[in-house]
């Protein structure tokens, strides 16, 4: 009697397990595809760029996926990045934060997306949805709508984007627009 009940329970468990296991065909196919499966995956990562033993850039990411066994290798940061640009005195002179980023290794080009914010030591703050950092040219740029807020709360709009040095120390808006408030000096009578 015990063997029949035991066999029945095992049979029920096997039937439930058999029908509860479901494989998504696309997920199974992607496991063997090097373009969809990272070679390296990590959490709480840091990337350091230095020159003559001095840190120039530090990139912090909570998640990193490296795709290197493909024709155009790249690093993906699905949960975003926080970038610190340093001057020669090792003081942070600009920061970039985004909710998603990707680094194209062959082009040495970074792309930050989704709520990108850049702040420099002068207090200028850039907000945009997409920003590129070209390591070769040491510049950042965007072709998307940009808003730069100065420390005095004056806002500057770039309808077609912006260009700047990588440390955001100087910048230029593309297709600038906005309202400028002028204070008139009282004339003496």
PENOR-V380296 format. One record per residue. NEAR is the number of other C-alpha atoms within 10 Angstrom. Layout:
[[NEAR] [NEAR]]
//
This chain:
[[6] [7] [8] [9] [10] [10] [12] [12] [12] [12] [12] [11] [11] [12] [11] [11] [11] [10] [8] [9] [8] [8] [8] [8] [8] [8] [10] [10] [10] [12] [12] [10] [11] [13] [17] [13] [15] [19] [13] [11] [15] [13] [12] [9] [14] [15] [10] [13] [13] [11] [9] [6] [7] [14] [18] [19] [20] [17] [17] [19] [22] [15] [17] [23] [18] [18] [21] [16] [13] [12] [9] [12] [15] [22] [19] [22] [24] [17] [13] [23] [26] [19] [21] [22] [21] [20] [14] [11] [10] [12] [13] [18] [19] [23] [22] [22] [22] [24] [18] [19] [25] [21] [19] [15] [14] [10] [13] [13] [17] [19] [19] [25] [20] [16] [15] [22] [22] [22] [22] [18] [14] [13] [14] [21] [21] [21] [19] [23] [17] [22] [28] [20] [20] [17] [13] [9] [11] [11] [16] [21] [22] [22] [17] [16] [19] [24] [22] [22] [17] [15] [11] [8] [10] [12] [17] [18] [21] [22] [17] [15] [21] [25] [19] [17] [16] [21] [24] [25] [14] [12] [17] [14] [21] [19] [12] [16] [14] [11] [9] [9] [7] [6] [6] [6] [6] [6] [5] [4] [3]]
//
